[in-house]
Amino acid sequence: MLFVNATKASEEGIKLIILILSLSFVVACSDSKVEDLQLYVDSVKSRTPGKVVPLPEPVIYDSYAYQSDSQRDPFKPSFTESKVAPSKSNSGIGGPDLSREREHLERFPLDTLRYIGSLQQLDNSWGLIKTPDGEIVRVKIGDRLGQDYGRVTSVGESEVVLVELIPDGIGGWERRTMTLALNG
């Protein structure tokens, strides 16, 4: 019985100590720094508010219900190929050979290929091209890459230069020189 009373007394003592510590923390927090904070809040509140520019009125668009059975297909040209005669280009550049089999690197857009280095043995130079799949392919002068009929014209330590054939828009073809720079 004496032991139970001693335990109760020690628990009450611990509760009393916690209460005293809590009160001392509350007293310590009521320092003069609160007055500085109150002065700052008052100075912010006394400032004149800035002007807020109102939002522009929203533009309301009329909806349009497309009736597919009474109108033309919007994804097909509004004219037939026979009605428009292609104009002749004066570029004098022949188009690509469409009957030849395309090379491996012609499957990829040029901007997805990376030039990562070069190899040289005697008079032979090769460029190393990394595909989007992570495959590394050797190229030499004359090889083809890119989807615009590109042909490699030079392989250097810091770049591979190629010439592409692109349509000029009036029935002919134009040459465009492109460079794949070394990506370090």
Secondary structure, 3 states (H helix, E strand, C coil): CHHHHHHHHHHHHHHHHHHHHHHHHHHHHCCCHHHHHHHHHHHHHHCCCCCCCCCCCCCCCCCCCCCCCCCCCCCCCCCCCCCCCCCCCCCCCCCCCCCCCCCHHHHCCHHHCEEEEEEEECCEEEEEEECCCCCEEEECCCCEECCCCEEEEEECCCEEEEEEEEECCCCCEEEEEEEEEECC
